[in-house]
Amino acid sequence: MNRAKIGIVDDEVGMRDALVALLTENHFDPVPMESSADFLVIRKSVDLDLVLIDLQLNGESGLELAMDIRSKGDLPIVMLSGHGDETDKIVGLEVGADDYLLKPFNPRELIARIRAVLRRYGKGASVPMASGENDQKLALGALVVDRINKIVSTTDGHEVPLTNAEYRLLDFFLDRPNEIIPRVDLLAEIGSDLTRYMDRTIDVLILRLRRKIEENPSKPVHLQTRRGQGYIFVTENSGLNH
């Protein structure tokens, strides 16, 4: 199965290169372009599954390109913009963009948005699994953790959005199942200042992660507290399997 082809229309070479690297790492096939003219030429010979369009292209508008694409078909569009004007976002969505993300963006959030849009168009299956990927999928109650693509989703395929810190914390626990981890070790893992935010930082992250992965966050089955010692991720008899 071919990887999903993702067009990138951005006149900034550094951003194009970064997006190419990010998409490649996440098992997409990136197709970089500098302008609308490049897109019109490439589109004739390349069957794209989705296109990322920068709002402010050199000497032209990404919105106009999005409008042109939408007038001719149903190619999924995700707009990227370095401007925080809410009006730009509204206009972008009104002209037919499927999603809109402000620069600088969280790389994992962009990948999550791309996958979500592809799924809405019924193209989720066009994203292939990497070799050995099935071996790195863990069942966590009603959730599935894909440790290759760093994605947590429900069993019916809906992604559970985690921040970088939340996922890193989960990943850290998964590598140390049924082991009590002191706060100082968790803080070292997420790179926080050990002298200023020791208790509060971890407590807040743990609370947020519980809300996303536990059926009843107030009575966690997996991510449990050991008072005076730290936290433990309980997997025994919990349905967490390779």
Residue pairs with C-beta under 8 A, 6 or more apart in sequence:
1 125
1 126
1 128
2 29
2 126
2 128
3 27
3 28
3 29
3 126
3 127
3 128
4 28
4 29
4 49
4 50
4 118
4 123
4 126
4 127
5 28
5 29
5 30
5 31
5 46
5 47
5 48
5 49
6 23
6 28
6 29
6 30
6 31
6 48
6 49
6 50
6 51
6 52
6 114
7 31
7 33
7 39
7 42
7 43
7 46
7 48
7 50
7 51
7 52
8 16
8 19
8 20
8 23
8 30
8 31
8 32
8 33
8 51
8 52
9 33
9 34
9 35
9 36
9 38
9 39
9 51
9 52
9 53
9 54
9 57
9 62
9 65
10 16
10 19
10 32
10 33
10 34
10 52
10 53
10 54
10 57
10 80
11 34
11 35
11 54
11 57
11 58
12 54
15 54
15 103
16 32
16 34
17 32
19 30
19 32
19 52
20 30
20 32
22 107
22 110
22 111
23 29
23 30
23 111
24 30
26 111
26 149
27 127
27 128
27 129
27 130
27 149
28 114
28 127
31 42
31 46
31 48
33 39
33 42
34 58
35 57
35 58
35 60
36 57
36 60
36 64
36 65
36 68
39 51
39 65
48 75
49 76
49 118
49 123
49 126
50 75
50 76
50 77
50 78
50 114
50 117
50 118
50 121
50 123
51 69
51 75
51 76
51 77
51 78
52 78
52 79
52 80
52 114
53 62
53 65
53 66
53 77
53 78
53 79
53 80
53 97
54 62
54 79
54 80
54 81
55 61
55 62
55 63
55 79
55 80
55 81
55 82
55 83
55 88
55 92
56 62
56 81
56 82
56 83
57 65
62 79
62 81
63 79
63 91
63 92
63 95
66 77
66 79
66 92
66 95
66 96
66 97
67 95
67 96
69 75
69 77
69 96
70 77
70 95
70 96
74 121
76 98
76 117
76 118
76 120
76 121
76 123
77 96
77 97
77 98
77 99
78 97
78 98
78 99
78 100
78 101
78 110
78 113
78 114
78 117
79 89
79 92
79 97
79 99
79 100
79 101
80 100
80 101
80 102
80 103
80 105
81 88
81 89
81 92
81 100
81 101
81 102
81 103
82 102
82 103
83 102
84 102
88 100
89 100
89 102
92 100
93 100
98 117
98 120
99 113
99 116
99 117
101 109
101 110
101 113
106 163
106 164
108 150
108 162
108 163
108 164
108 167
109 161
111 149
112 151
112 159
112 161
115 124
115 127
115 151
115 159
116 159
118 124
118 126
118 127
119 157
124 157
129 148
130 148
130 149
132 148
133 146
133 148
133 149
135 242
136 146
136 147
136 148
137 144
137 145
137 146
137 147
138 144
138 145
138 147
138 174
138 240
138 241
138 242
139 239
139 240
139 241
140 152
140 213
140 222
140 239
140 240
141 213
141 214
141 215
141 221
141 222
141 238
141 239
142 154
142 155
142 215
143 152
143 153
143 154
143 155
143 160
143 213
144 152
144 153
144 154
144 155
145 151
145 152
145 170
145 174
146 152
146 153
147 171
147 174
150 167
150 171
151 159
152 159
152 160
152 162
152 167
152 170
152 212
152 213
153 159
153 160
154 160
160 212
160 213
161 212
162 170
162 209
162 212
163 208
165 190
165 205
166 205
166 208
166 209
166 212
168 189
168 190
169 186
169 189
169 190
169 205
169 206
169 209
170 209
170 213
172 181
172 186
172 189
173 181
173 223
173 231
173 233
174 233
176 233
177 233
177 234
177 235
177 236
177 240
178 232
178 233
178 234
178 235
178 236
179 232
179 233
180 226
180 229
180 230
180 231
180 232
181 230
181 231
181 232
181 233
182 229
182 230
183 198
183 199
183 202
183 230
183 231
184 194
184 198
185 230
186 202
186 205
186 230
186 231
187 194
187 197
187 198
187 201
187 202
188 194
190 201
190 205
192 198
192 201
192 202
202 231
206 223
206 225
206 231
207 217
209 223
210 217
210 220
210 223
211 217
213 222
213 223
214 220
214 221
214 222
214 223
215 221
221 234
221 238
222 233
222 234
222 235
222 238
222 240
223 231
223 233
223 234
224 231
224 232
224 233
224 234
225 231
226 232
